[in-house]
């Protein structure tokens, strides 16, 4: 499970067996392409910029591209019920 990391490229590149055959990747993070994200930026109220750990935010499209480069296929996407603007992605080996 990956939560709030800017090392996603390195983390997604886990290709050793048997993980590559059977493992799922669960990725939870803010979605910089969410409409609410843009609105909060426009009114200067985006709380994700208040902490240094949130300065590495990505879009859903970027995470999907990195997953695919690392040999994973996204199989489920959900908007977080707990955190505003956050995405929850499950991916399996391609």
C-alpha distance (Angstrom), angle and dihedral (degrees) to the residues before:
residue distance angle dihedral
X1 . . .
X2 3.77 . .
X3 3.77 119.1 .
X4 3.77 125.7 179.5
X5 3.78 99.6 -25.0
X6 3.77 131.9 147.8
X7 3.81 90.5 -159.3
X8 3.80 93.6 77.0
X9 3.80 94.8 129.2
X10 3.80 91.4 55.7
X11 3.79 92.8 41.7
X12 3.82 94.0 50.0
X13 3.80 92.0 51.8
X14 3.79 93.8 76.4
X15 3.77 99.7 129.2
X16 3.80 104.2 156.5
X17 3.79 120.0 125.8
X18 3.01 133.5 -81.5
X19 3.83 91.8 21.3
X20 3.78 91.2 58.2
X21 3.79 91.3 57.2
X22 3.78 101.0 41.5
X23 3.79 111.1 16.3
X24 3.76 128.6 105.4
X25 3.77 123.7 -151.4
X26 3.79 116.8 -140.8
X27 3.80 112.9 -164.8
X28 3.81 122.8 -173.6
X29 3.77 120.0 -179.3
X30 3.78 146.1 126.3
X31 3.80 113.8 -73.3
X32 3.79 110.7 -133.6
X33 3.82 90.7 -167.9
X34 3.82 94.5 58.9
X35 3.79 115.3 118.0
X36 3.80 90.1 -128.1
X37 3.83 89.1 55.0
X38 3.80 90.7 57.8
X39 3.78 92.3 45.8
X40 3.81 92.8 50.3
X41 3.81 89.9 49.0
X42 3.80 90.9 49.8
X43 3.80 92.8 54.8
X44 3.83 92.5 39.3
X45 3.80 92.0 -118.6
X46 3.81 101.9 113.8
X47 3.81 104.0 135.9
X48 3.82 91.2 -166.2
X49 3.83 89.8 76.2
X50 3.81 93.5 57.1
X51 3.80 96.0 77.9
X52 3.80 125.5 54.9
X53 3.81 91.2 -134.3
X54 3.80 88.8 65.1
X55 3.80 96.3 55.2
X56 3.81 90.5 95.4
X57 3.78 102.6 68.1
X58 3.77 123.3 156.1
X59 3.75 139.2 -169.5
X60 3.77 125.3 -111.2
X61 3.79 88.6 -113.1
X62 3.83 92.7 54.9
X63 3.81 92.8 49.6
X64 3.82 91.3 48.4
X65 3.82 90.2 50.7
X66 3.81 92.4 49.9
X67 3.79 91.9 47.0
X68 3.80 90.2 52.0
X69 3.82 92.3 47.8
X70 3.80 88.3 53.8
X71 3.80 92.6 50.8
X72 3.80 100.7 -99.1
X73 3.79 130.3 124.3
X74 3.82 119.3 -147.6
X75 3.82 108.6 -125.1
X76 3.80 102.8 171.9
X77 3.79 136.4 26.7
X78 3.79 126.1 -175.6
X79 3.77 137.0 168.3
X80 3.79 109.7 -119.2
X81 3.78 115.6 -106.1
X82 3.80 90.8 -157.9
X83 3.81 105.1 45.3
X84 3.77 126.6 44.2
X85 3.81 114.5 -120.7
X86 3.80 93.5 9.3
X87 3.78 129.0 133.6
X88 3.78 130.1 -153.2
X89 3.78 116.1 -154.1
X90 3.80 130.2 -176.2
X91 3.80 118.2 -165.6
X92 3.78 133.8 179.7
X93 3.78 132.1 -159.1
X94 3.80 109.6 -79.8
